[in-house]
Amino acid sequence: MASQSTGIQQLLAAEKRAAEKVGEARKRKARRLKQAKEEAQAEVEAYRKEREAQFKAHEGKIMGTKGDMESKVDIETQQKIKEINANVQKTREQTMASLLTLVYDIKPELHINLRL
């Protein structure tokens, strides 16, 4: 009977050690999975940042910066204002003469609806 009891005790001890090893293996596996997930997340974040930087560089090369566009529009606006002012100066005398001619040359005539 004592030998059976000893065998049972050994089996229980072996089962306990096996359960501890399985528990430790599960913990190691969970730690490795967590570490792998963190490393993958870091890689994804680094890749995303790299692609964003490439996109910004490409966008800047294609479209130019906001300041470039503003300065281009300002330059075009100033050129058009200069052209308009030059046209006004060029045609001012002729336009004034034409307006004054129309104002001073009054031809009195009776209205067509007037009945006598």
TORTOR-803281 format. One record per atom (N, C-alpha, C): residue number from 1; residue in one letter; atom name; x, y, z. Coordinates in nm, 2 decimals, decimal comma. Example, Ala and Ser with C-alpha at 12.3 -4.5 7.8 and 13.67 -1.06 7.14 Angstrom:
<rs>
  num  residu  atome      xx      yy      zz
    1       A      N    1,32   -0,57    0,78
    1       A     CA    1,23   -0,45    0,78
    1       A      C    1,32   -0,33    0,78
    2       S      N    1,28   -0,22    0,71
    2       S     CA    1,37   -0,11    0,71
    2       S      C    1,29    0,00    0,79
</rs>
This chain:
<rs>
  num  residu  atome      xx      yy      zz
    1       M      N    0,08   -0,12    0,00
    1       M     CA    0,00    0,00    0,00
    1       M      C    0,09    0,13    0,00
    2       A      N    0,19    0,12    0,07
    2       A     CA    0,28    0,24    0,08
    2       A      C    0,35    0,27   -0,06
    3       S      N    0,37    0,16   -0,14
    3       S     CA    0,43    0,18   -0,27
    3       S      C    0,33    0,24   -0,36
    4       Q      N    0,21    0,21   -0,35
    4       Q     CA    0,10    0,27   -0,43
    4       Q      C    0,09    0,42   -0,39
    5       S      N    0,09    0,44   -0,27
    5       S     CA    0,08    0,58   -0,22
    5       S      C    0,20    0,67   -0,27
    6       T      N    0,32    0,61   -0,27
    6       T     CA    0,43    0,68   -0,32
    6       T      C    0,42    0,70   -0,47
    7       G      N    0,37    0,61   -0,54
    7       G     CA    0,36    0,62   -0,68
    7       G      C    0,25    0,73   -0,72
    8       I      N    0,15    0,73   -0,64
    8       I     CA    0,04    0,84   -0,66
    8       I      C    0,10    0,97   -0,63
    9       Q      N    0,18    0,98   -0,52
    9       Q     CA    0,24    1,11   -0,48
    9       Q      C    0,33    1,16   -0,59
   10       Q      N    0,41    1,07   -0,65
   10       Q     CA    0,50    1,10   -0,76
   10       Q      C    0,42    1,15   -0,88
   11       L      N    0,31    1,08   -0,91
   11       L     CA    0,23    1,12   -1,03
   11       L      C    0,17    1,25   -1,00
   12       L      N    0,12    1,28   -0,88
   12       L     CA    0,06    1,41   -0,85
   12       L      C    0,17    1,52   -0,86
   13       A      N    0,29    1,49   -0,81
   13       A     CA    0,40    1,59   -0,82
   13       A      C    0,44    1,61   -0,97
   14       A      N    0,44    1,51   -1,05
   14       A     CA    0,48    1,52   -1,19
   14       A      C    0,37    1,60   -1,26
   15       E      N    0,24    1,57   -1,23
   15       E     CA    0,13    1,65   -1,29
   15       E      C    0,14    1,80   -1,25
   16       K      N    0,18    1,82   -1,12
   16       K     CA    0,19    1,96   -1,08
   16       K      C    0,30    2,03   -1,16
   17       R      N    0,41    1,96   -1,17
   17       R     CA    0,53    2,02   -1,24
   17       R      C    0,49    2,05   -1,39
   18       A      N    0,42    1,95   -1,45
   18       A     CA    0,37    1,97   -1,59
   18       A      C    0,28    2,08   -1,60
   19       A      N    0,19    2,10   -1,51
   19       A     CA    0,09    2,21   -1,51
   19       A      C    0,17    2,35   -1,50
   20       E      N    0,27    2,35   -1,41
   20       E     CA    0,35    2,47   -1,40
   20       E      C    0,42    2,50   -1,53
   21       K      N    0,48    2,40   -1,59
   21       K     CA    0,55    2,42   -1,72
   21       K      C    0,46    2,47   -1,83
   22       V      N    0,34    2,41   -1,83
   22       V     CA    0,24    2,45   -1,93
   22       V      C    0,20    2,60   -1,90
   23       G      N    0,18    2,63   -1,78
   23       G     CA    0,14    2,77   -1,74
   23       G      C    0,25    2,87   -1,78
   24       E      N    0,38    2,83   -1,75
   24       E     CA    0,49    2,92   -1,79
   24       E      C    0,50    2,93   -1,94
   25       A      N    0,48    2,82   -2,01
   25       A     CA    0,49    2,82   -2,16
   25       A      C    0,38    2,92   -2,21
   26       R      N    0,26    2,91   -2,15
   26       R     CA    0,15    3,00   -2,20
   26       R      C    0,18    3,15   -2,17
   27       K      N    0,24    3,17   -2,05
   27       K     CA    0,28    3,31   -2,02
   27       K      C    0,39    3,36   -2,12
   28       R      N    0,49    3,27   -2,15
   28       R     CA    0,59    3,31   -2,25
   28       R      C    0,53    3,34   -2,38
   29       K      N    0,44    3,25   -2,42
   29       K     CA    0,37    3,27   -2,55
   29       K      C    0,29    3,40   -2,55
   30       A      N    0,22    3,43   -2,44
   30       A     CA    0,15    3,56   -2,44
   30       A      C    0,24    3,68   -2,44
   31       R      N    0,36    3,67   -2,37
   31       R     CA    0,46    3,78   -2,38
   31       R      C    0,51    3,79   -2,52
   32       R      N    0,54    3,68   -2,58
   32       R     CA    0,60    3,69   -2,72
   32       R      C    0,50    3,75   -2,82
   33       L      N    0,37    3,71   -2,80
   33       L     CA    0,27    3,76   -2,89
   33       L      C    0,25    3,91   -2,87
   34       K      N    0,25    3,95   -2,74
   34       K     CA    0,24    4,10   -2,71
   34       K      C    0,36    4,18   -2,77
   35       Q      N    0,48    4,12   -2,75
   35       Q     CA    0,60    4,18   -2,80
   35       Q      C    0,59    4,19   -2,95
   36       A      N    0,55    4,08   -3,02
   36       A     CA    0,54    4,08   -3,17
   36       A      C    0,44    4,18   -3,21
   37       K      N    0,33    4,19   -3,14
   37       K     CA    0,23    4,29   -3,18
   37       K      C    0,28    4,43   -3,16
   38       E      N    0,35    4,46   -3,06
   38       E     CA    0,41    4,60   -3,04
   38       E      C    0,51    4,63   -3,15
   39       E      N    0,59    4,53   -3,18
   39       E     CA    0,69    4,55   -3,29
   39       E      C    0,63    4,57   -3,42
   40       A      N    0,52    4,50   -3,45
   40       A     CA    0,45    4,51   -3,57
   40       A      C    0,38    4,65   -3,58
   41       Q      N    0,33    4,69   -3,47
   41       Q     CA    0,26    4,83   -3,46
   41       Q      C    0,37    4,94   -3,48
   42       A      N    0,49    4,92   -3,43
   42       A     CA    0,59    5,02   -3,45
   42       A      C    0,63    5,02   -3,59
   43       E      N    0,64    4,90   -3,66
   43       E     CA    0,68    4,90   -3,80
   43       E      C    0,57    4,97   -3,89
   44       V      N    0,45    4,94   -3,85
   44       V     CA    0,34    5,00   -3,93
   44       V      C    0,34    5,15   -3,92
   45       E      N    0,36    5,20   -3,80
   45       E     CA    0,37    5,34   -3,77
   45       E      C    0,49    5,41   -3,85
   46       A      N    0,60    5,34   -3,84
   46       A     CA    0,72    5,39   -3,91
   46       A      C    0,69    5,40   -4,06
   47       Y      N    0,63    5,29   -4,12
   47       Y     CA    0,60    5,29   -4,26
   47       Y      C    0,50    5,39   -4,30
   48       R      N    0,40    5,41   -4,21
   48       R     CA    0,30    5,52   -4,24
   48       R      C    0,36    5,66   -4,24
   49       K      N    0,45    5,68   -4,15
   49       K     CA    0,52    5,81   -4,14
   49       K      C    0,61    5,83   -4,27
   50       E      N    0,67    5,73   -4,31
   50       E     CA    0,76    5,73   -4,43
   50       E      C    0,67    5,76   -4,55
   51       R      N    0,56    5,69   -4,57
   51       R     CA    0,47    5,71   -4,68
   51       R      C    0,41    5,85   -4,68
   52       E      N    0,38    5,90   -4,56
   52       E     CA    0,32    6,04   -4,55
   52       E      C    0,42    6,14   -4,59
   53       A      N    0,55    6,12   -4,55
   53       A     CA    0,65    6,21   -4,59
   53       A      C    0,67    6,21   -4,74
   54       Q      N    0,67    6,09   -4,80
   54       Q     CA    0,68    6,08   -4,95
   54       Q      C    0,57    6,15   -5,02
   55       F      N    0,45    6,13   -4,96
   55       F     CA    0,33    6,20   -5,02
   55       F      C    0,34    6,35   -5,01
   56       K      N    0,38    6,40   -4,90
   56       K     CA    0,39    6,54   -4,88
   56       K      C    0,50    6,60   -4,98
   57       A      N    0,61    6,53   -4,99
   57       A     CA    0,71    6,57   -5,09
   57       A      C    0,66    6,57   -5,23
   58       H      N    0,59    6,47   -5,27
   58       H     CA    0,53    6,46   -5,40
   58       H      C    0,43    6,56   -5,42
   59       E      N    0,34    6,58   -5,33
   59       E     CA    0,24    6,69   -5,34
   59       E      C    0,30    6,83   -5,35
   60       G      N    0,41    6,85   -5,27
   60       G     CA    0,48    6,98   -5,28
   60       G      C    0,54    7,00   -5,41
   61       K      N    0,60    6,89   -5,47
   61       K     CA    0,66    6,90   -5,60
   61       K      C    0,56    6,93   -5,71
   62       I      N    0,45    6,86   -5,70
   62       I     CA    0,34    6,87   -5,81
   62       I      C    0,27    7,00   -5,80
   63       M      N    0,22    7,03   -5,68
   63       M     CA    0,13    7,14   -5,66
   63       M      C    0,20    7,27   -5,61
   64       G      N    0,31    7,26   -5,56
   64       G     CA    0,38    7,38   -5,50
   64       G      C    0,32    7,40   -5,36
   65       T      N    0,38    7,49   -5,29
   65       T     CA    0,33    7,53   -5,16
   65       T      C    0,22    7,63   -5,17
   66       K      N    0,16    7,65   -5,06
   66       K     CA    0,05    7,75   -5,05
   66       K      C    0,11    7,89   -5,08
   67       G      N    0,22    7,92   -5,02
   67       G     CA    0,28    8,05   -5,04
   67       G      C    0,32    8,07   -5,19
   68       D      N    0,37    7,97   -5,26
   68       D     CA    0,40    7,98   -5,40
   68       D      C    0,27    8,02   -5,48
   69       M      N    0,16    7,95   -5,45
   69       M     CA    0,04    7,98   -5,52
   69       M      C   -0,01    8,12   -5,49
   70       E      N    0,00    8,16   -5,36
   70       E     CA   -0,05    8,30   -5,33
   70       E      C    0,04    8,40   -5,40
   71       S      N    0,17    8,38   -5,40
   71       S     CA    0,25    8,48   -5,47
   71       S      C    0,23    8,48   -5,62
   72       K      N    0,20    8,37   -5,68
   72       K     CA    0,17    8,36   -5,82
   72       K      C    0,04    8,44   -5,85
   73       V      N   -0,06    8,42   -5,77
   73       V     CA   -0,19    8,49   -5,79
   73       V      C   -0,17    8,64   -5,77
   74       D      N   -0,09    8,68   -5,67
   74       D     CA   -0,06    8,82   -5,65
   74       D      C    0,01    8,88   -5,77
   75       I      N    0,10    8,81   -5,82
   75       I     CA    0,18    8,87   -5,94
   75       I      C    0,08    8,88   -6,06
   76       E      N    0,00    8,78   -6,08
   76       E     CA   -0,09    8,79   -6,19
   76       E      C   -0,19    8,91   -6,17
   77       T      N   -0,24    8,92   -6,05
   77       T     CA   -0,33    9,03   -6,02
   77       T      C   -0,27    9,17   -6,05
   78       Q      N   -0,15    9,18   -6,00
   78       Q     CA   -0,08    9,31   -6,02
   78       Q      C   -0,06    9,34   -6,17
   79       Q      N   -0,03    9,24   -6,25
   79       Q     CA   -0,01    9,26   -6,39
   79       Q      C   -0,14    9,30   -6,46
   80       K      N   -0,25    9,24   -6,42
   80       K     CA   -0,38    9,27   -6,48
   80       K      C   -0,42    9,41   -6,44
   81       I      N   -0,39    9,45   -6,32
   81       I     CA   -0,42    9,59   -6,27
   81       I      C   -0,34    9,69   -6,35
   82       K      N   -0,21    9,66   -6,38
   82       K     CA   -0,13    9,75   -6,46
   82       K      C   -0,18    9,76   -6,60
   83       E      N   -0,22    9,65   -6,66
   83       E     CA   -0,28    9,65   -6,79
   83       E      C   -0,40    9,73   -6,80
   84       I      N   -0,49    9,72   -6,70
   84       I     CA   -0,62    9,79   -6,70
   84       I      C   -0,59    9,94   -6,69
   85       N      N   -0,50    9,98   -6,60
   85       N     CA   -0,46   10,12   -6,58
   85       N      C   -0,40   10,18   -6,71
   86       A      N   -0,32   10,10   -6,78
   86       A     CA   -0,26   10,15   -6,90
   86       A      C   -0,37   10,17   -7,01
   87       N      N   -0,46   10,08   -7,01
   87       N     CA   -0,57   10,09   -7,11
   87       N      C   -0,66   10,22   -7,08
   88       V      N   -0,68   10,24   -6,95
   88       V     CA   -0,76   10,36   -6,91
   88       V      C   -0,68   10,49   -6,95
   89       Q      N   -0,55   10,49   -6,92
   89       Q     CA   -0,47   10,61   -6,96
   89       Q      C   -0,47   10,63   -7,11
   90       K      N   -0,46   10,52   -7,18
   90       K     CA   -0,46   10,53   -7,33
   90       K      C   -0,59   10,58   -7,39
   91       T      N   -0,70   10,54   -7,34
   91       T     CA   -0,83   10,58   -7,40
   91       T      C   -0,90   10,69   -7,32
   92       R      N   -0,84   10,74   -7,22
   92       R     CA   -0,91   10,84   -7,14
   92       R      C   -0,95   10,97   -7,22
   93       E      N   -0,86   11,02   -7,29
   93       E     CA   -0,89   11,15   -7,37
   93       E      C   -0,99   11,12   -7,48
   94       Q      N   -0,98   11,01   -7,55
   94       Q     CA   -1,08   10,98   -7,65
   94       Q      C   -1,22   10,96   -7,59
   95       T      N   -1,23   10,89   -7,48
   95       T     CA   -1,36   10,87   -7,42
   95       T      C   -1,42   11,00   -7,37
   96       M      N   -1,34   11,08   -7,30
   96       M     CA   -1,39   11,21   -7,25
   96       M      C   -1,44   11,29   -7,37
   97       A      N   -1,37   11,30   -7,47
   97       A     CA   -1,41   11,38   -7,59
   97       A      C   -1,54   11,33   -7,65
   98       S      N   -1,55   11,20   -7,65
   98       S     CA   -1,67   11,14   -7,71
   98       S      C   -1,79   11,17   -7,62
   99       L      N   -1,77   11,16   -7,49
   99       L     CA   -1,88   11,19   -7,39
   99       L      C   -1,92   11,34   -7,40
  100       L      N   -1,82   11,42   -7,40
  100       L     CA   -1,85   11,57   -7,41
  100       L      C   -1,92   11,60   -7,54
  101       T      N   -1,89   11,54   -7,65
  101       T     CA   -1,95   11,56   -7,78
  101       T      C   -2,10   11,52   -7,77
  102       L      N   -2,13   11,41   -7,71
  102       L     CA   -2,27   11,36   -7,69
  102       L      C   -2,35   11,46   -7,60
  103       V      N   -2,28   11,51   -7,50
  103       V     CA   -2,35   11,60   -7,41
  103       V      C   -2,38   11,74   -7,47
  104       Y      N   -2,28   11,79   -7,55
  104       Y     CA   -2,29   11,93   -7,60
  104       Y      C   -2,37   11,93   -7,73
  105       D      N   -2,37   11,83   -7,81
  105       D     CA   -2,44   11,83   -7,94
  105       D      C   -2,59   11,79   -7,91
  106       I      N   -2,67   11,88   -7,87
  106       I     CA   -2,81   11,86   -7,85
  106       I      C   -2,89   11,91   -7,97
  107       K      N   -2,97   11,82   -8,02
  107       K     CA   -3,05   11,86   -8,14
  107       K      C   -3,20   11,86   -8,09
  108       P      N   -3,25   11,98   -8,08
  108       P     CA   -3,39   11,99   -8,03
  108       P      C   -3,49   11,94   -8,14
  109       E      N   -3,57   11,85   -8,10
  109       E     CA   -3,68   11,80   -8,19
  109       E      C   -3,80   11,76   -8,11
  110       L      N   -3,91   11,76   -8,17
  110       L     CA   -4,03   11,73   -8,10
  110       L      C   -4,04   11,58   -8,09
  111       H      N   -4,11   11,54   -7,98
  111       H     CA   -4,12   11,40   -7,95
  111       H      C   -4,22   11,34   -8,04
  112       I      N   -4,21   11,22   -8,08
  112       I     CA   -4,30   11,15   -8,18
  112       I      C   -4,44   11,14   -8,13
  113       N      N   -4,46   11,14   -8,00
  113       N     CA   -4,60   11,12   -7,94
  113       N      C   -4,67   11,26   -7,93
  114       L      N   -4,60   11,36   -7,96
  114       L     CA   -4,67   11,49   -7,94
  114       L      C   -4,77   11,51   -8,05
  115       R      N   -4,89   11,56   -8,01
  115       R     CA   -5,00   11,58   -8,11
  115       R      C   -5,03   11,73   -8,11
  116       L      N   -5,04   11,79   -8,22
  116       L     CA   -5,06   11,93   -8,23
  116       L      C   -5,20   11,96   -8,27
</rs>
